[in-house]
Amino acid sequence: MSTPGSDLRGLADQVLVRQTPAQLAETAADLIARAAASAAGARGSFAIALTGGRTPRPLYEALSGPAWRDSIRWEAWRVYFGDERACPPDDAASNYHMARTTLLDHVPIDPKHVHRMPADAADLDAAARTYEAVLVRDLPRGPGNAPRLDCVLLGLGENGHTASLFPGTPALAVADRFVTRGRADYAPYDRLTLTFSTLNAAALVAFMVTGASKQAALRATAAGETPASCVRPRDGALVWLLDSEAARTT
């Protein structure tokens, strides 16, 4: 474990740095397992929004491996997604596909408790409303009357985006909805995404960031200059989990 540089201390009260992505995945698994146990003990369920991309893959593989799989109450899990790409659910680019093949297929979560975003729908505005209705139906209300997830996992793009909240796009300004359509700057361009209202109502938000290519985005986020810097839970915890390459500032 190492200490983040001074130019990263604006990220959050909790910035945890591990030497390798594998070590980071274990730290993240422990964080999530503790959050799940706490929520399940208090209310009988644990609502988590998963993220996609390459970074969380080691985490999902760790959670589905023998060290964690048998110690987690999977029957309590209620799985949602922070964003999704406009592609079929069996497409390699799909966030749901990645989560399913690395985690969901390998642990005893009831399939009816897994709620993928229907970003392959022809009408993304209608799909956003449909997914929002699922969140409102299933979850208690949190700050701003938004659905309150127990945990949201997020990544960070090199341009400072998180979920599918990309710089300069209309999704950044959506304050009266909990899910909206996003627009990426690389294919698949069309997306669905949780809004800042939903992200900031969560009990725990955990960013996972790895690799030297994310250093500039991390510094810009710590300075408040990126979409990711707008993620500040109003009544919850914010944790940044970094590997040593991402955290290096010199």
Secondary structure, 3 states (H helix, E strand, C coil): CECCCHHHCCCCCEEEEECCHHHHHHHHHHHHHHHHHHHHHHHCCEEEEECCCCCCHHHHHHHCCHHHHCCCCHHHEEEEECEEECCCCCCCCCHHHHHHHHCHHHCCCCHHHECCCCCCCCCHHHHHHHHHHHHHHHCCECHHHCECCCEEEECCCCCCCECCECCCCHHHHCCCCCEEEEECCCCCCEEEEECHHHHCCCCEEEEEECCHHHHHHHHHHHCCCCHHHHCCCCCCEEEEEEEHHHHCCC
